[in-house]
Amino acid sequence: MGCKSFRYVVAASVLLIFLGVGGGAFSQNRSSLEKEKAKIEKEIKKLNKDLSSVRADKKLTSKQLNALNKKIKEREKLINNINSQLGIINQEISVTQDSIRTLRGQIDSMKTEYAKIIRALYRERIYLSRLNLIYDSKDFNDRYLHRKYFREYSNYRKYQADLIAEKQNRLNDVSKTLEQQKNEQAGFLAQEQANRKQLNNEKKQKEQTIKGYDKKAQDLQAQLKTKEKQARQLQQQIQRMINEEIRKAQEAKKKQTASTGKGGKTGTSGTTSKTSSKASSNTLSLTPQEEALSKDFQSNKGKLPWPVEKASVVREYGVYTHPSGGQVMNNGLEIQTSVGGGVRSVFQGEVSKVFTGPNQQKVVMVRHGDYITVYTDLDNVTVKEGNKVATKQKLGTVHTNDEGKAEFNFQIWKVNECQNPRNWLAK
């Protein structure tokens, strides 16, 4: 009898340990999924807000389509998250149902054994009565053993009854847990169905947006090509301006040499030829002050301030594929800042050019000895050619484009070679 009860206790302990460990793992996974679910729902809420503002402006169809695409992806992620949690709940339910079956089996076995004990005690009630056990004993030892056996047998019966009650309480608790899990399962199923319905609506909305978008596709493609063409023209325009700077510097040097030169034409001509060759390679003819400024600029490589206080790089330096399909070289960094944000000079120097680009926005070029910094797409320019500017001095305001973004291109040139601004700006 005692061995069998011990086996029940061991089996119950193992089951409880399994439920505890499994429950902990399930709880940990559920906690992680709940955090992810909250994050996704927050993103969907934000996208809904963005879409509400976008729909008010019919010109922003492409932005609306992008927002819808992102929202659909987030909705799909949310559905996958809910399904993952449903999978965990299903596993929890399965484990709980297994524990219920095990507990019921143990209770049934214990009840059967308990019934056997009761029947045995009933059959032997005469022989196990205390008085009979005492008077029928031949000596003191027999009486002692009979009384001890009766006491232990009674205690074991009480222990079996308590164990059955404990198991029954445990079964009741697990049954309640199962009911809670099934309610939770039903809730997640309802969420999953609601989100699938929402997903279908969003896909239909996307189809409708695409139909409207297709009508404007040709105009949009033409606009993209125009922007690509303007980008190429702007780069060519900047290059021409830089070449003009080199030419002016060379002419200034020639005049200086001609006015101060001694020893005849040969010496002057030779000096001019060397200067011209040097300038056309990768340097300008500089005054001592400009040479000092150039060296100062060079010494600040990797430490220059950014041209705006709040900067987000939307396109890096180098060749990229334009949305229209063409390859374009970005000679600088395409930077987005806050609407109305001011652009500032990254170093002291002299404004060498202020001109209008192909997109009708202003471009400012600041010379720092051998180096030239370029700031495109500006409104309300506050400097003029020939002005001396200090580090962080405002040059103008970034133009806000038709998508409501304040973006401009920032470039650094060493004479006629463009540099990667990332290598020059502070980290």
C-alpha positions in Angstrom: 0.0 0.0 0.0 2.7 2.5 1.1 4.8 2.0 -2.1 1.8 2.7 -4.4 1.0 5.9 -2.6 4.6 7.0 -2.8 4.4 6.4 -6.6 1.3 8.7 -6.7 3.2 11.4 -4.9 6.2 11.1 -7.2 4.1 11.2 -10.3 2.2 14.3 -9.1 5.5 16.0 -8.2 6.9 15.3 -11.7 3.7 16.6 -13.3 3.8 19.8 -11.2 7.5 20.4 -12.1 6.7 19.8 -15.8 3.8 22.3 -15.6 5.9 24.8 -13.8 8.8 24.7 -16.2 6.6 24.6 -19.3 4.5 27.3 -18.0 7.5 29.5 -17.3 8.7 29.0 -20.9 5.3 29.7 -22.3 5.0 32.8 -20.1 8.4 34.1 -21.3 7.5 33.6 -24.9 4.0 35.2 -24.4 5.6 38.2 -22.7 7.9 38.8 -25.6 5.1 38.4 -28.1 2.9 40.8 -26.2 5.6 43.4 -26.3 6.0 42.9 -30.0 2.2 43.0 -30.5 1.9 46.3 -28.6 4.7 47.8 -30.7 3.0 46.7 -34.0 -0.4 48.1 -32.8 1.3 51.4 -32.0 2.9 51.5 -35.5 -0.5 50.7 -37.1 -2.1 53.5 -35.1 0.6 55.9 -36.3 0.2 54.8 -39.9 -3.6 55.4 -39.6 -2.9 58.9 -38.5 -0.4 59.4 -41.3 -3.0 58.1 -43.8 -5.7 60.4 -42.5 -3.4 63.4 -43.2 -2.3 62.1 -46.5 -5.8 61.6 -47.9 -6.5 65.3 -47.4 -3.9 66.1 -50.1 -4.7 64.3 -53.4 -1.2 65.2 -54.7 0.4 62.7 -52.2 -1.0 59.5 -53.8 2.5 57.9 -53.9 3.0 58.7 -50.2 -0.5 57.2 -49.5 0.4 54.0 -51.4 3.7 53.7 -49.4 1.8 54.2 -46.1 -0.7 51.5 -47.2 2.0 49.1 -48.1 3.7 49.5 -44.8 0.4 49.3 -42.9 -0.5 46.0 -44.7 2.9 44.6 -43.8 2.4 45.6 -40.2 -1.1 44.1 -40.2 0.3 40.8 -41.5 3.0 40.9 -38.8 0.2 41.5 -36.2 -1.8 38.5 -37.5 1.4 36.3 -37.4 2.0 37.5 -33.8 -1.6 36.6 -32.8 -1.3 33.2 -34.4 2.0 32.6 -32.5 0.3 33.5 -29.3 -2.6 31.2 -30.2 -0.1 28.4 -30.8 1.3 28.9 -27.3 -2.2 29.0 -25.8 -3.0 25.8 -27.7 0.1 24.2 -26.2 -0.8 25.4 -22.8 -4.3 24.0 -23.2 -2.9 20.7 -24.4 -0.6 20.5 -21.3 -3.4 21.5 -19.0 -5.7 18.8 -20.5 -3.0 16.2 -20.1 -2.6 17.2 -16.4 -6.3 17.0 -15.9 -6.4 13.5 -17.4 -3.4 12.5 -15.2 -5.0 13.9 -12.1 -8.3 12.2 -12.8 -6.6 8.9 -13.4 -4.7 9.3 -10.1 -7.9 10.2 -8.3 -9.8 7.3 -9.7 -7.0 4.9 -8.8 -6.7 6.3 -5.3 -10.5 6.1 -4.8 -10.4 2.5 -5.9 -7.6 1.7 -3.5 -9.4 3.6 -0.7 -12.6 1.6 -1.4 -10.6 -1.6 -1.1 -9.3 -0.4 2.3 -12.8 0.4 3.5 -14.1 -3.0 2.4 -11.1 -4.7 4.0 -11.7 -2.8 7.3 -15.4 -3.7 7.1 -14.7 -7.4 6.7 -12.1 -7.5 9.4 -13.8 -5.1 11.8 -14.3 -7.8 14.4 -10.7 -9.0 14.2 -9.3 -5.5 14.1 -11.3 -4.1 17.0 -9.1 -2.9 19.8 -10.6 -5.1 22.4 -10.3 -8.3 20.4 -6.8 -7.5 19.5 -6.0 -7.0 23.2 -7.8 -10.0 24.7 -7.0 -12.4 21.9 -3.3 -11.8 22.1 -1.2 -14.4 23.8 1.4 -12.1 25.2 2.3 -8.4 25.5 4.3 -8.3 22.3 1.4 -9.6 20.2 -0.9 -7.0 21.8 1.6 -4.2 21.1 2.0 -5.3 17.4 -1.7 -5.6 16.9 -2.4 -2.2 18.3 0.4 -0.6 16.2 -0.8 -2.3 13.1 -4.4 -1.0 13.7 -3.2 2.5 14.4 -1.0 2.7 11.3 -3.7 1.2 9.1 -6.1 3.8 10.4 -3.6 6.6 9.8 -3.0 5.3 6.3 -6.7 5.4 5.6 -6.8 9.0 6.8 -3.7 9.8 4.7 -5.4 8.4 1.6 -8.5 10.4 2.2 -6.5 13.6 2.6 -4.5 12.8 -0.5 -7.7 12.3 -2.6 -9.0 15.7 -1.3 -5.7 17.4 -2.2 -5.8 15.9 -5.7 -9.4 16.9 -6.1 -8.5 20.5 -5.2 -5.6 20.5 -7.6 -7.9 19.1 -10.3 -10.4 22.0 -9.6 -7.6 24.6 -9.9 -6.3 23.1 -13.2 -9.8 23.0 -14.5 -10.2 26.7 -13.8 -6.9 27.4 -15.5 -8.2 25.4 -18.6 -11.4 27.5 -18.6 -9.3 30.8 -18.5 -7.0 29.5 -21.3 -10.0 28.7 -23.5 -11.5 32.2 -22.9 -8.2 33.7 -23.8 -8.0 31.5 -26.9 -11.4 32.7 -27.9 -10.4 36.3 -27.5 -7.3 35.8 -29.7 -9.3 34.0 -32.3 -11.7 37.0 -32.4 -8.7 39.4 -32.7 -7.3 37.2 -35.5 -10.5 37.2 -37.5 -11.0 41.0 -37.0 -7.5 41.7 -38.2 -7.9 39.5 -41.2 -11.1 41.4 -42.1 -9.2 44.6 -41.6 -6.3 43.3 -43.8 -8.7 42.5 -46.6 -10.2 46.0 -46.4 -6.7 47.5 -46.5 -5.8 45.4 -49.6 -8.9 46.6 -51.3 -8.1 50.1 -50.4 -4.6 49.6 -51.8 -6.1 48.3 -55.1 -8.3 51.4 -55.4 -5.3 53.6 -54.6 -3.2 51.8 -57.3 -6.0 52.3 -59.8 -6.0 56.0 -59.1 -2.2 55.9 -59.0 -2.0 54.2 -62.4 -3.9 57.1 -64.0 -1.2 59.4 -62.8 1.7 57.0 -63.5 2.8 58.6 -66.7 2.8 62.1 -65.2 4.7 60.7 -62.2 7.3 59.0 -64.4 7.7 62.2 -66.3 8.2 64.1 -63.1 10.8 61.6 -61.9 12.7 61.9 -65.2 12.5 65.7 -64.9 14.0 65.5 -61.4 16.7 63.2 -62.6 17.5 65.6 -65.5 17.6 68.5 -63.1 19.9 66.6 -60.8 22.3 66.0 -63.7 22.0 69.6 -64.8 22.7 70.9 -61.3 25.9 68.7 -61.0 27.0 70.1 -64.4 26.2 73.6 -63.3 28.2 73.2 -60.0 31.1 71.7 -62.0 31.1 74.7 -64.3 31.1 77.1 -61.4 34.0 75.3 -59.9 35.9 75.3 -63.2 35.2 79.1 -63.3 36.7 79.5 -59.9 39.8 77.7 -61.1 40.0 79.8 -64.2 39.6 83.0 -62.2 42.3 82.0 -59.8 44.7 81.2 -62.7 44.0 84.5 -64.3 44.6 86.3 -61.1 47.9 84.5 -60.7 48.9 85.4 -64.2 48.2 89.1 -63.6 50.0 89.0 -60.3 53.0 87.4 -62.0 53.0 89.8 -64.9 52.8 92.8 -62.7 55.5 91.7 -60.3 57.6 89.4 -62.5 61.3 90.3 -63.3 63.9 88.9 -65.7 61.9 88.9 -69.0 59.2 87.0 -70.6 60.8 83.6 -70.4 60.8 83.5 -66.6 57.2 84.8 -66.4 56.0 82.4 -69.0 57.6 79.5 -67.2 56.1 80.5 -63.8 52.6 80.8 -65.4 52.8 77.4 -67.0 53.8 75.7 -63.8 51.0 77.5 -61.9 48.4 76.6 -64.5 49.4 73.0 -64.5 49.3 72.8 -60.7 45.9 74.5 -60.6 44.3 72.3 -63.2 45.4 69.2 -61.3 44.1 69.6 -57.8 44.9 73.0 -56.4 44.1 76.6 -56.8 46.6 79.5 -56.9 46.3 80.8 -53.4 47.3 83.8 -51.5 49.2 83.2 -48.2 45.9 83.8 -46.3 44.0 81.4 -48.5 46.7 78.8 -48.0 46.4 79.1 -44.3 42.6 78.8 -44.5 43.0 75.7 -46.7 45.3 74.1 -44.2 43.0 75.0 -41.4 40.1 73.4 -43.2 42.1 70.3 -43.9 43.2 70.0 -40.2 39.5 69.9 -39.3 38.7 66.8 -41.3 36.3 64.6 -39.4 35.4 67.5 -37.0 33.4 69.9 -39.2 29.9 70.8 -37.9 26.9 69.5 -39.8 25.3 72.1 -42.1 22.0 71.9 -40.2 21.3 71.4 -36.5 18.9 68.5 -37.1 20.1 66.1 -39.9 18.9 62.9 -41.3 20.8 61.5 -44.3 18.3 60.2 -46.9 20.9 59.4 -49.6 24.6 58.7 -49.2 27.5 59.9 -51.3 28.0 57.8 -54.5 26.2 56.3 -57.5 22.6 55.3 -57.0 19.7 54.2 -59.2 17.1 56.9 -59.7 13.4 56.0 -59.3 13.0 56.5 -63.1 15.7 53.8 -63.7 18.7 55.9 -64.5 22.1 55.9 -62.8 23.0 59.1 -61.0 26.1 60.2 -59.2 25.4 61.9 -55.9 28.4 64.1 -55.2 27.4 64.8 -51.6 24.9 63.9 -48.9 21.2 64.3 -49.4 20.1 65.6 -46.0 16.6 66.0 -44.6 16.0 68.5 -41.8 13.0 70.1 -40.1 10.7 72.3 -42.2 12.0 75.8 -42.2 15.4 74.7 -40.9 18.4 77.0 -41.6 21.5 76.0 -43.4 24.8 77.1 -42.1 28.4 77.2 -43.3 30.5 74.3 -42.0 33.6 76.5 -41.9 34.8 80.1 -42.2 35.3 81.2 -45.8 34.1 83.4 -48.6 30.9 83.1 -50.6 32.1 82.5 -54.1 28.8 81.8 -55.9 25.0 82.3 -55.3 23.0 81.0 -58.3 19.6 79.5 -59.2 19.6 75.7 -60.0 17.5 74.0 -62.7 14.7 73.4 -60.1 14.5 77.1 -59.5 16.0 76.8 -56.0 19.1 78.7 -54.8 22.6 77.2 -54.5 25.3 78.7 -52.4 29.0 77.9 -52.8 31.5 78.9 -50.1 35.3 78.8 -50.7 37.8 77.8 -48.0 41.1 78.1 -49.8 41.5 74.9 -51.9 38.2 73.6 -50.7 34.6 74.6 -51.7 31.4 73.6 -49.9 28.1 73.5 -51.8 24.6 73.9 -50.3 21.7 73.3 -52.8 17.9 73.7 -52.7 17.7 76.9 -50.5 15.1 79.5 -50.0 15.6 83.0 -48.5 19.4 83.1 -49.0 20.9 85.6 -46.5 24.4 86.0 -48.1 25.8 87.4 -51.3 28.9 86.7 -53.5 32.0 88.0 -51.9 30.6 87.9 -48.3 32.9 86.6 -45.6 31.2 84.0 -43.5 32.0 82.4 -40.2 31.6 78.8 -39.0 27.9 78.0 -38.4 26.8 81.3 -40.0 23.4 81.0 -41.6 23.3 80.9 -45.4 19.6 80.4 -46.0 16.6 78.2 -45.4 16.0 74.7 -46.8 13.3 74.6 -49.4 10.3 72.4 -48.6 9.4 70.2 -51.6 6.0 69.1 -52.8 6.1 66.1 -50.4 6.4 68.4 -47.5 10.0 67.5 -46.8 12.9 69.9 -46.3 15.8 68.3 -48.2 19.0 69.6 -49.6 22.3 68.4 -51.0 25.6 69.2 -49.2 28.9 68.7 -51.1 32.6 69.2 -50.4 35.1 69.7 -53.2 38.8 70.0 -53.2 39.2 72.1 -56.3 37.5 69.9 -59.0 37.3 66.6 -57.1 34.2 65.9 -55.0 34.8 64.4 -51.5 32.6 62.2 -49.4 31.2 64.6 -46.7 31.0 61.7 -44.3 34.8 61.8 -44.0 34.8 65.4 -43.1 31.8 66.0 -40.8 31.9 65.2 -37.1 30.7 61.7 -36.3 
